[in-house]
Amino acid sequence: MPNMKETLAQKVEEHRKRTSRLINEHGDVEIGKVTIAQTIGGMRGIKALVTDISYLDPYEGIRFRGFTIPEVMETLPKPAGAEMPYVEGFFYLLLTGEIPTEAEVQEVIEEFRNRKQVPQYVFDLLRTMPRDTHPMTMFSSAVLAMQRDSVFAQAYAEGQANKNNYWEYMYEDSLNLLAKLPTIAAYIYRMKYKDDTPIESDPNLDFGADFAHMMGVDAPYDDVMRMYFILHSDHESGNVSAHATHLVASALSDAYYSLSAGLNGLAGPLHGLANQEVLKWLQELLANMGGSAPTEEELKQFCWDTLNNGQVIPGYGHAVLRKTDPRYMAQREFALKHLPDDELFKVVSMLYDIVPDILVEQGKAKNPWPNVDAHSGVIQWYYGVKEYDFYTVMFGVGRALGVLANITWARALGYPIERPKSVTTDMLEEMAGIK
């Protein structure tokens, strides 16, 4: 039975032929148009990237290698007694497009186990940083520091790397990185928030369970994190963290440079920081209600007050989706089973029932339904992870699964350096006929 890398090599060879044919025989086929609004407005909706790893359908939600979130959760192998799949098996799916067997999952677990030792210099670096440094700064710095160990950088410097084998070095760097990320993230958490009491990794645990162990949180937090990492892994290639990672990698920068750039984008309040903004808003809501769950009428009034003050209701709306985010629904189902009586979750459930109608009545939202951020922080809070600014670090661990799989494939298929053309405002005015 071939291992994951051998399976991937076979897939790469098959896919290269498809890509070459599209470029050489059908390269002039037009697939869309670009408007002035799109050019100025952040390239929104322009079909200019290729990824087979995930696709975001406006009405169906995210598909990972063609599988919906319910299908992923149902089909992938799970640890004994667990509700959620192995993260390692999910990564196998992202890379190869195939559902792994239990044996293939165990091979990936063993691969990560052999690569998970974090260099001491990373811990030394983290400990030199002021304790009030943002955890995302620490996380991104730790990733960037390990660039000195890049397999690709060394092979390129020694003249061993070429277009046909770039992907193999990217693959090795990506696995080396992924295996270490849970340890680094948990170390930052325990050092920064838990009186500098790091917990050693347990080599007998899978990706999600070992992270929960190193965080110091008991079951079923292991399932929470398996779910969390999977749901936050990938969302096409156009979002900031995925696109930044792809852009930097397109210059033949290695996985360390590329992922660090993606994490820096994820840290922004318009991207990964959003889940903590939702929780802050919920806490503010409860504080205004005297600490107890509001009535439906009180909640409606608070929502209208938020909107009338020129603010948005965080966690609602999405640039692409036109239905409730399936990632939200996966977390809701978990919460209904494990924390149905939690005060914060009760508020989240009430919001789910009333906010869409309010936003429709207001008339400004194209999508009045909740997205993944509307739920993520509430579950973390329930299990004792109440440090808002750490949530994006956990998001970053999950997002690494998708972006590293993507840039491995980008190197395998020989995608060139990304270099869009710019125009001036004068030129746009001339094209629009107003000058």
Secondary structure, 3 states (H helix, E strand, C coil): CCCHHHHHHHHHHHHHHHHHHHHHHHCCCCCCCCCHHHHHCCCCCCCCCCCCCEEEECCCEEEECCEEHHHHHHHCCCCCCCCCCCHHHHHHHHHHCCCCCHHHHHHHHHHHHHHCCCCHHHHHHHHHCCCCCCHHHHHHHHHHHHHHHCHHHHHHHCCCCCCCCHHHHHHHHHHHHHHHHHHHHHHHHHHHHCCCCCCCCCCCCCHHHHHHHHHCCCCCHHHHHHHHHHHCCCCCCCCHHHHHHHHHHCCCCCHHHHHHHHHHHHCCCCCCCHHHHHHHHHHHHHHHCCCCCCCHHHHHHHHHHHHHCCCCCCCECCCCCCCCCHHHHHHHHHHHHHCCCCHHHHHHHHHHHHHHHHHHHHCCCCCCCECCHHHHHHHHHHCCCCCHHHHHHHHHHHHHHHHHHHHHHHHHCCCCCCCCCCCCHHHHHHHCCCC
